[in-house]
Amino acid sequence: MPTIQPSLWFDGNAEEAVAFWSTVFPNSSTVRTSRFGPDSPGPEGGVMAIDFVLDGRPFVAINGGPQFPFTEAVSFTIPCTDQAEVDHYWFALIADGGQESECGWLKDRFGVSWQVVPEILNELIADPDRDRSSRAVQAMLRMKRLVIADLVSAAEGR
């Protein structure tokens, strides 16, 4: 079965984004960089596409131009095991021009949307006790960066 490989369209800053993300995510690297040739739509010698790996997953970045900017309609979820992981990804991805949003969502400085979500959140909102679940959801809706201790406290009614 083939591996699904997300392809991201940039307006000239694909190389910068890949370099940045490779410092944020472990097990990341650039696999191959393709450059524009003399009769290409981009500047000769400039980066056309990059095959890269983020945390062991393959991606492609294309410098295609300004026609297709990123939107929140597509985002990448980062399931985190603890608060330290949540904080690492949250603060790294909003650095240098990123933007916080609601409920664990953010945009990095390249306009790519990410969901930084503690794994326990799924357990809390799927709790068969509807009151616990509802309290956890209500707490999440009031947060930007998700705080595990606050989500658990809310679910427990504290």
C-alpha positions in Angstrom: 0.0 0.0 0.0 1.4 3.4 -0.9 2.2 6.0 1.8 0.1 9.2 1.7 2.4 12.1 1.4 1.1 15.6 2.1 2.3 18.3 -0.4 2.4 21.9 0.8 2.3 24.9 -1.6 4.5 27.8 -0.6 5.1 31.3 -2.1 8.9 31.1 -2.2 9.7 30.2 1.4 9.5 26.4 1.3 13.2 25.9 2.2 12.8 28.2 5.2 9.8 26.4 6.5 11.4 22.9 6.1 14.5 24.1 7.9 12.5 25.6 10.7 10.2 22.5 11.2 13.3 20.2 11.1 14.5 22.0 14.3 11.1 21.6 16.0 10.3 18.0 15.2 12.7 15.1 16.0 13.5 12.5 13.4 13.3 15.1 10.6 15.4 15.8 7.6 15.6 17.0 4.0 15.6 14.1 1.6 16.0 15.9 -1.8 15.9 19.4 -3.1 14.9 20.1 -6.7 15.8 23.4 -8.3 14.2 25.5 -11.1 16.0 25.1 -14.5 16.5 27.8 -17.2 13.0 27.4 -18.7 11.1 26.9 -15.5 8.4 29.2 -14.1 10.6 30.1 -11.1 14.0 31.7 -10.7 16.8 29.6 -12.2 18.6 27.7 -9.4 15.9 28.6 -6.9 14.2 25.9 -4.8 11.3 24.3 -6.7 10.5 21.4 -4.4 11.8 19.7 -1.3 11.1 16.1 -0.3 11.4 16.1 3.5 10.6 14.1 6.6 8.9 15.4 9.7 9.0 13.1 12.7 9.4 10.1 10.4 6.6 11.1 8.0 7.2 12.1 4.4 6.2 15.5 3.0 6.8 17.6 -0.1 7.1 21.4 -0.1 6.6 23.2 -3.4 7.5 26.8 -4.2 4.5 27.4 -6.4 3.7 31.0 -6.0 1.0 33.1 -4.3 -2.1 31.5 -5.8 -2.9 29.1 -3.0 -2.3 30.4 0.5 -2.8 28.1 3.5 -6.1 28.1 5.4 -7.4 26.5 8.5 -9.3 24.1 6.3 -6.3 21.8 6.5 -4.2 21.4 9.7 -1.8 19.0 11.2 -2.5 17.4 14.6 0.4 16.8 17.0 -0.8 14.3 19.7 1.3 15.1 22.8 1.8 12.7 25.8 2.3 15.4 28.4 2.3 19.1 29.1 6.0 19.4 28.3 5.4 18.2 24.8 2.4 20.5 24.4 4.5 23.4 25.5 7.4 22.5 23.3 5.4 22.4 20.1 3.1 25.3 21.0 5.8 27.8 21.9 8.1 26.7 19.1 5.4 26.9 16.4 4.1 30.3 17.5 7.6 31.8 17.7 8.7 34.6 15.4 5.3 35.5 14.0 3.0 32.5 14.6 -0.5 33.1 16.0 -2.4 31.4 18.8 -6.0 30.4 18.1 -8.6 28.6 20.1 -8.8 25.0 21.5 -5.2 24.1 20.9 -5.0 25.4 17.3 -2.3 27.8 16.1 -0.8 29.0 12.9 3.0 29.1 12.5 4.8 32.0 10.8 4.3 30.3 7.4 0.5 30.2 7.8 0.3 26.5 8.3 -2.3 25.4 10.9 -1.5 23.0 13.7 -3.5 21.4 16.5 -1.3 20.8 19.5 -3.4 18.3 21.5 -2.7 16.3 24.7 -3.7 12.7 24.1 -5.7 12.7 27.3 -8.1 15.2 25.8 -9.7 12.4 23.7 -10.2 10.3 26.7 -11.8 13.2 28.6 -14.2 14.2 25.9 -15.2 10.6 25.2 -15.8 9.8 28.9 -19.1 7.9 29.2 -20.0 10.2 32.1 -21.6 13.0 30.1 -21.1 15.6 32.8 -17.3 14.9 33.0 -17.1 15.0 29.2 -19.1 18.2 29.0 -16.9 19.9 31.6 -13.8 18.9 29.8 -15.1 20.3 26.5 -16.2 23.6 28.1 -12.7 24.0 29.6 -11.1 23.3 26.2 -13.3 25.9 24.5 -12.0 28.6 26.9 -8.3 27.8 26.2 -5.8 28.7 23.6 -2.9 26.5 24.6 -4.3 23.4 26.2 -3.3 22.8 29.8 -3.7 19.2 30.9 -4.1 19.9 34.6 -6.9 22.4 33.9 -8.7 20.0 31.6 -8.5 17.2 34.1 -9.6 19.5 37.0 -12.6 20.7 34.9 -13.6 17.1 34.0 -13.5 16.2 37.7 -15.6 19.2 38.6 -12.9 21.1 40.5 
